[in-house]
Amino acid sequence: MSNLDQALAQAIERYRQARPVSERIHAEAMRALPGGNTRSVLFFPPFPPAMARGDGCWLWDADGHRYLDALGEFTAGLYGHSEPAIRAAITEALAGGLSLSSHTAREGALALELQRRFPSMELLRFTNSGTEANLMALATATAHTGRRKVLVFKGGYHGGVLAFAGGGSPVNVPADWIVARYNDLDDVQARVAPHRGELAAILVEPLLGSGGCIPGDPAFLLGLRALADETGALLILDEVMTSRLSFGGRQALLGLRPDLTTLGKYFGGGLSFGAFGGRADLLQRFDPRASGALQHAGTFNNNVLTMAAGMAGLTQVLTAGRLQALNDRGDALRERLNALLASRGVALQFTGLGSLMTMHPVAGAIRSADDLAAADDRVKALVFFELLARGVFMARRGFVALSLPFGEAECDLLASTLDEVVTHCRAVLPGRG
Ligand SMILES: Cc1ncc(COP(=O)(O)O)c(C=O)c1O
């Protein structure tokens, strides 16, 4: 057993011993849920901590440990765990009753608020998740073009049935995928060339989120816009994660106007949410007054709690100024963490944009999923468990998403804790060579 394996085994054993309640909760859940799990991304061996409650940007597990929440519910927790305006809006909506069986005043109001932020969403519709939003955007594209092929990117993630880590997944929805390398227009051209007349859509994240917070080059993303125009395909920009990078998402920062945009995560104020929207001529096809209108159903598409919480978040909390400050804080934190890791001489780095970042056990430049091929996951695991032992919670895969309550003091705490971990583990961490 190598020193790294030994250090990791010890860290995991310490983790297990300190969490008997979480272990018991997990064992009980295993009687009905495969592996005790109903959301794949959350599991890591031997068992994940069972969270008992949250407040601001802090979490407590069922064993009584307190953690600084640097994960922010994979970006859906942008407002933190207890934003007063959102709690008040949910309470107010509850008083009016749930499941009202018809339109309400809420969905139009929230849609207008989103349209104001994303002018490319001339019309939009709500779903219950980002996955559904992407499925509906793809369905819109295939219905509009009468074509079947969809260009996606290795390392891309658009939902549990639209996942392209390693190129694809056996549980992906059946579709005619063309999978190209991210940030590589030559690869795109080569793969698309035989199918230009068959391409229905290009589905792309402006930053590979789950794939490791790898930013798309502006020239690459604008090149995809041009390719869509040349081929008659629709450009679908998946801003489920990146919408938080500015008031109008990354598309506003890039001056990029997609045909369709998909949203999700925090726009529901912490409740289930998704939306797809874009060019009016495309969305108009869902107008139920028209004969032959396209159908888009969903019992909970306009559920009152999501509509209320989403609206409170956007109108009372998430000003352009607060978003900018959050992303500035993220940029500064990432630079600080990278400077720290470089000064310690370890082959670890954070990539990302604004308040989104991922830690990678790799020294060189990272522009696509292929650049992560040499990453040693044991290194990530060790740092993860050592941070957890010191009260900092990030995703097991190294993902960090700051929330609004995560301020300067919390950035200091994350940086000093990472420094402590790197110092503690220095002997077994790979050097920059
Ligand atoms: C870019 C992106 N698209 C889509 C999704 C799927 O959203 P949901 O989990 O709400 O279905 C995610 C979720 O992480 C995502 O990061």
The ligand as an SDF file (V2000), in Angstrom:
LIG
                    3D

 16 16  0  0  0  0  0  0  0  0999 V2000
  -25.4970   22.4720  -16.5240 C   0  0  0  0  0  0  0  0  0  0  0  0
  -26.5920   21.6220  -15.9540 C   0  0  0  0  0  0  0  0  0  0  0  0
  -27.6540   21.3430  -16.7050 N   0  0  0  0  0  0  0  0  0  0  0  0
  -28.6790   20.6130  -16.2210 C   0  0  0  0  0  0  0  0  0  0  0  0
  -28.6570   20.1080  -14.9490 C   0  0  0  0  0  0  0  0  0  0  0  0
  -29.7950   19.2650  -14.4470 C   0  0  0  0  0  0  0  0  0  0  0  0
  -30.5600   19.9760  -13.5600 O   0  0  0  0  0  0  0  0  0  0  0  0
  -31.4820   19.1830  -12.5020 P   0  0  0  0  0  0  0  0  0  0  0  0
  -30.5620   18.5060  -11.5480 O   0  0  0  0  0  0  0  0  0  0  0  0
  -32.3280   20.2590  -11.8950 O   0  0  0  0  0  0  0  0  0  0  0  0
  -32.3060   18.2200  -13.2940 O   0  0  0  0  0  0  0  0  0  0  0  0
  -27.5660   20.3750  -14.1320 C   0  0  0  0  0  0  0  0  0  0  0  0
  -27.5150   19.8470  -12.7450 C   0  0  0  0  0  0  0  0  0  0  0  0
  -26.5160   19.8120  -12.0900 O   0  0  0  0  0  0  0  0  0  0  0  0
  -26.5030   21.1490  -14.6450 C   0  0  0  0  0  0  0  0  0  0  0  0
  -25.4220   21.4130  -13.9020 O   0  0  0  0  0  0  0  0  0  0  0  0
  1  2  1  0
  2  3  1  0
  2 15  2  0
  3  4  2  0
  4  5  1  0
  5  6  1  0
  5 12  2  0
  6  7  1  0
  7  8  1  0
  8  9  2  0
  8 10  1  0
  8 11  1  0
 12 13  1  0
 12 15  1  0
 13 14  2  0
 15 16  1  0
M  END
$$$$
